[in-house]
Amino acid sequence: MTVGNMESAQLFDAGKKGRGLRATKELSVGDVVFAEPSFSAVVFDSLSTQVCHSCFRRQANLHRCAQCKFAHYCDRTCQTACWDEHKQECGAIRKVGRAPSESVRLAARVLWRIHKDTGIASDSQLVSVDQLEDHVSDLSEEDLKQMKTNVQSFQEYWSYGRKKHSAEEISHIFGIIKCNGFTLSDQRGLQAVGVGLFPNLCLVNHDCWPNCTVILNNGNQSALSSALHSQRRIELRAVEKIPEGQELTVSYVDFLNLSADRQKKLKENFFFECSCEHCSKHTKDDLMMAPADSKPSADKVKEVTAFSKDSLEKIEGARVNMDYHEVVKLCRECVEKQKDVLADTHLYTLRVLSTASEVLSYQQQFSEAAVLARRMVEGYMKLFHPYNAQLGMAIMKAGVTHWHAGQIEEGHSLLCQAFGILMVTHGPNHAITQDLELMREQTEVELKMFRQSKDRYHSMREAALKSPAADEKVKGV
């Protein structure tokens, strides 16, 4: 499927939900419903020197724009590919003397694009950008105050000949971004690095148990000529069989929250009441608050739940301060308290297991990390959709942790399981899937060696772990 092809989806009236998209033909699991390049996108302020402003990959030693000294690129070809998007911004930054916030930069890029191409950048775009919902009238007093500040900053920054925009017009663009902006990840999908606007994606409505998932494909920037680069783009991919005529849906929020909490987040951020089946029936809420099978008393569950909530706040504080020894200490205490009291599907248990396994892996305490990662994955599998990208990524990390712990059979099995999920959610050409395939091949070779001679395998593994390259590999996963 080429970028911008909308043959598999069409706009329709979704009743109370407003506009929506539905399938024009039967779709199979893993099908790309459509791919769409961003109308406009920017890198976050905090990562402006670490992420390429063209392909949104995290890279070392980025090339800096010599004129504005703000934008950074992988190389000259990425810079050339992005120049059409950056040239107005470059002049505005030089005029003001500094780059404004990412919200102001994105609003400006959207308006520059509208001036250049109007609100419709291609034949496959279903609605004009300025026709997207802004929900300005629904914003809180605090949000309106922030918007007013952004509008003032925008007016100082904006430069497009003599064309000026009213505060109302600019507020409309900020409202559209707030309600419709899509977070962009780096090439490994491990960190949010920017935000972009994708008009066709904006038309896909929410469901807490959706039939589609959306991922960012950072594109291929390896060609010598920027004209041959494949664009960064989102891909809407089917995660289950979708009959012709069925509405296409994605989830706007993390499913790993109680239905009431998901509804609250959706109301606060997207201004609608979620009435999907999983919210209406409170599906899986019982598992997310479940006690252990040992059937502890209600008082004990209440006590440990309160302890876990308090511990998670302390854990997050220690993590922000990069005090990882304190993080591990707090996690171990919490895991011990939760034992035989809270189930492994309980939200607080899963959050502690996730943090503990990640930090222990970073400290190269792989055996302990592997035990906790396995528990976390088993809990996730009872809660998430079988083709959920977050589940696939968690299983991949657990597989890597087991691999580094010397548990090659378990590690290879988990990596194969993750590969099956990410082939659906990310596709075979995504950088994450390709990295995973290389790891799967490597563990398969090691598994054969292990089965032939365990002593030889462990000797080889110990030697590999002592090398500096192994250290970098561990930190990079």
N, C-alpha and C positions, 0 to 999 in steps of 0.2 A: 504493500500500500504506500502510495506517495504521500508526502506531507501535504495536508490540506484537503485530501480526498474525503468527501462527506457522503459517499454513496450509501453507507450502511446506517446512517442516522438522518432523521428529519425532525424539524421543529413542529410542535403541536401544542394545543391548549390543554394544560394539565389541571384545569379546574382551580381549586383553591390554592394550589401551589403556583399558579401563574403559567408561565411558559415552561416547556420541558422538551427533552429529546426522546424519541423512541426508535426502535430498530426497524429498518425497512426490509430486513430479511432475517432468517434464522441465523444466530451466531453461536459458534462453538466455544468451549473453554479455551482461553488463550488467544482468541482472535483479537486483532487490533481493530477496534470499532472505527476510530479515526485518530490521526496524528495532527498536531497543530503547532506551528511555530508561535512564539510569543509575539503579541502586538507590540509590547514594550516590556523591558525587564531591567532590574538594577541589582548590583551586589550590595549586601548589607554594609553599612558604614564601618562596623567593627572588623570586617574581613576584606576591606577594599584593597589592601596590599598583599593579600594571601590568595585571592581567588581571581581567576581570569575574568575580565568584564565581558568577554565574548562568549566563551563556552562554559563558564561557571565551574571549571575544574579547579581544585586546590592544587597549587604548584609551588615549587621552590624557585627562587631567582626569577621572578616575573619581570617582564620588560615594561618600563613606565612610559606613559605618554610624555613626550618631551615638552609639549606645549602647556597642558594644564597641570602636569605632574600629579594628577590624582588617579586617573584610570591606569590599570595594569593588565598586561596580556601575556599569554604563554610565549608568543613570539611575534614577528612582524606579520605573519600570515593571519593570525587571530586579530591583530590590530587592524589590518586592512579589511577583514571581513566585518568588523564592527564599526568602521569609520562612519558609515551612513547613519548609524544610530548615535554615535558619539559626537559628531562634529558640532552640532548646535550646543550640546552640553559643554563641550570643550571651551567654546567661546564664552559661555555664560559663567563658567567657573573662573576663567581668567579675568573676566570683567569684575566679578564680586571679590575675587581674591581667595576664595575657599569654596569647598564643596558643601552644599547644604545637606540636610538629612535625606535618608533614602526615600522617605515618603514624598518630599518635595522633588527630588531628582526623578522619581518615577512619574509623578504627575506632569512634570515638564516634558519628559520623553513621550508620554501619551499625547499631550497636546501638540508637540512638534510633529509626531506621526500623523495626527489628525490633519494638521495643516498641509502636510506633504501628500498624504494618500486619502484624505477624508477619513471618516470613522470606519470605513470598510477597506481593508488592505488587500483583499483577494476575492475572487469569485466564489470561493468556498466558505467565506465568512457569512454566517447566517443573519447576524444583526450588527448594526453599527455600534461601536463602543459607547457613544454618547446615549444610546438607548438602553444600556444596562441599568439595573436597579441601583440607586444610591442610598436609600433609607436615611437621608439626612434628617428628615422630620422625626425619625425614631431615635436619633442619637441622644445620649445622656448629656446633662449639662457639662460634665467634665470632658466628654468627647467633643462637644461643640466648642469648648474653650480651646482645646488642643487644635481643632481644625482652624479656628480663627488665627492662631499663632502660625500654623502652617501656611495659611493663605497669605499672611503678611510676608513671611519668608519667601514664598513663591513669587510675589510681586516684585521683590528686590532682585530676585534671581532671573526671572523670565526675560528672554530676549528673542524677539522674532519680528524684526523690522519695526513698524509702527503699530503692529497689532497688539491691542491690550484686551484683557479679559476682566469681566466684572467679578466681584467676590462671589456672587452666586454661581457663575459658570465654573470658577475654580473649585468651589466647595462641592459642586456636582461631581467633578473628577475625583476629588479626594474621597467622597462617599462611595463612588464606584470601586476605587482601589481597596478601601476598607472592607467592603462586603464581598469583593470578588477576587482580590489578590491571591495568587497561588504561590506557596512557598517552594523555592527551588533548592534542591540538594546538590551536594558535590558529586563527583563521578562514582564514589563508593556508596552513595546513599546514606552516609553516616552522619552528616551534619547539614543543617539548613544554612545556606550561604547567600540567599537572595530572595527576591519576590518579583513576580511577573504577572501580566494580565493576558489571559487567553480567552477571547470572546466566546468561542463555541463551547469551551469547557464550562464557562459561566452559566450556560443554559442547562447543564445537567443537574437535576435535583438530588436532594439528600435522601438516603435511607441508612439506618444504622446497620442493616445487613444487606449491603448493596450487591448488585449483579455485575458491577464493573469496578476496576481500580484504576487509578491514574498515577503514572510515574513520569519523571523527567528523564529524557534521553539527552545526554549532553552533546550528542552529535559526534562526528568524526572530523577532527581537525588535523589529520596527519598529511593530507595532500599538500604539495609545495605551493600550489595556487589556491588562494582563498575562494576562487570561483568554483572549485571542486569540493569544497567542504560541505558536509551534510549539516543542516541546521540543528541547533538545540531545539527541542520540541517536547511537548507532553504527548504521551500516548495513552489513550483510553482503551483499556484491555478488558475483555469479558472474563469473569471468574466463574461463570456457570453458563449452562446452555440458556440462551435467551430467544424465545419465540419471536417471530415477526410481529410487530405491533406493540411489543411490551416496552414500557418505559425504561430508559437507561438511568441507572442511579449510581452514585458514589457516596462515600461517607465523608462528611465535613469534619467529624470529630473522632477521637480515638474511642473504639468500642469498649476498651477496658475501663469503663466507668459505669456506675449504676445508671439505670434508665433515667431516673429523676435528675441526676447530675448532667447527663448528656443533654437532656431537654433544657436544662438551665443554661448550659453553654451555648446551645443553638439559639435560644431566645436572646441571650445577651449579645452574641456576635453576629447572628444572621437574621434575627427579628422574626422568627416563626416558631410555632408550636409543633414539635415533632409528634406525629400520630402514626408512625410506622408500626408494623406488627410487633417488633421487638420491644418498642417503648410501651405500646398499649397493653401488652401481655406481661411486661416486666421480665421478659425472657432472659434467663441466666443470672438475674439479680441474686437468686438464692445461692448459686455457686460462688458468686463474687463476694458474698458475706458468710460463706459456709463455715461451720465449726469442723474440727477434725472428726474422723470416724470414731474416735474413742468416746465421743459424746460427753464432752466436758459440761460442767454446770453453766447456766446462763450468766451467773455472776463472774465466773472465771473467764468466759468469752469476752464479757464487757470489759473486764480489767485488762486483759491482754490486748484487746482492740485499742483501748485508750493508750496503753503503753506503746503500741506499735505506731500510732498516729504521732505521738510525741517524739518517738525515736526517729521517724522519717524526717521530721522537721530538723532535728539535730544533724542527721546524716547529710541532708541537703546543705546545711550550713557548713559542715566540715568539708564537703565536696567542693563547694564554691571557693573555699579558702585553700583548696588543694592539700588538705591535711588527710592524706589517704590512709595513714595508720589509724587515725581516729575514726575514719569511715569504716574500716574493717572491724575495729573494736566494737563500735556501736551496732554494726550489722550482726556480728556474732552473738552479741547479747540479745538482740531482737529475735534472731533465728532460734536461739535456745528457749526464749520465753514463749514463742509461737508453737513450739513442738508439742504435739498432742492436744493443742487447743484450737488453732486455726488451720483450716484446710489449705492445701497447696493451690487451690483455685481462689483463695481469698485475696482481694486486691492488695491488702497491706503485705501479705506474705510474698506475693509476686513482685511487688516493688522493692522489697528488701532483697529478695533473691537476685533480681536483675542487677541492682547496684553492687551487691557483694560479689557476684560472679565476675562482673566487669572489672572492678578494682583489684580483685585477687589475681585476675589474669594479667592486668597491667603490672602487678608486683611479681609476676611469674610464679605464683603459688597455684600452679595449674591443677593439681590433684583435688584440692579443696574447691577450687572454682568449678571444676567439672561436675562434682556432686551437686552443687547448688544450681548450676546451669541446667542439668538434667531435670531436676525438680521443677524449675521454672518452665521449661519446655513442655513437660507433661501437663502442667497447669494450663499453659497457653492453649494446648491442643484441645482441651475440654471447653474452651471459651471462644476461640477465634473461628471464623470461617476457614475451612480447610485450605483455601487459596487466598490467604491474607498475607500481604507483603511483609507486615511486621512479624508474623509468625515465621515466615521463611527466613528472614534476616536473623531472628533469634535462634532458629535451629542451626543456621550456618555458623553463628558465633559459638554455639555450644559444641558443634562439630570440631571447630578449630581448637577450642579449649581442650577437648578430649584428646585430640591429635597431639597437642603440645604436652599433655599429661602422660603421653606414652600409651594411651588407650586407643590403639590404632583401629581395632575392629569397630568400636563404638563411634570413633571419630569419623571413619569412612562411611559408616551407615547413616549418620546424621547429615553429613555433607551430601550424600546421594538424595536423602529425603528433602533437604533444602533445595537442591537443584531442581527437583520435580515441581516445587512450588514456584520458585523464581523464574523458571521457564515460562510459566503462565503469567505471573505478575510483571515480569520485566522483559521477557523474550530472550531469544538466543544471542542477540547482537548487543545487548546492554553490557557495559563495562563490568558491572557486578556479576552478572551471569558468567561472563568469560573468565573473570578471576576465580569464580567458584569452580568452573570446569577444570581449570588448571590445578586447583587444590584437590579436586576429586581424582584427577589422573595421578597426581603425586601420591596421594594416600593409597590408591590402588596398587601402585608399584611397591610402596612400603608394606602394604598388607601381604602381598605375595612373599616378600622377603621375610616378614614376621612368621608366616606359616611354614616357611622352609627352615628357618633357624632363628629362634627367639633370641638366643645369646648374641648372634651376629647383628640382629636388628637393633637390640638395645645398645650395643657398642657403637654402632653407627649413629644412633640417635643422640647419645651422650656427647659424641664428638661434634655433631652438628649444633647442639645447643650451646656449646662453648664458643662458637664463632661469633664475631661481631655482627655478621649478616643476619644471624638468627634473632639477635636483639631487635634489629630494625624491623624484621618481619613480624615479630610479636606485637610491636607497638603500632604497626601499620594496619593490623587486622581489626 
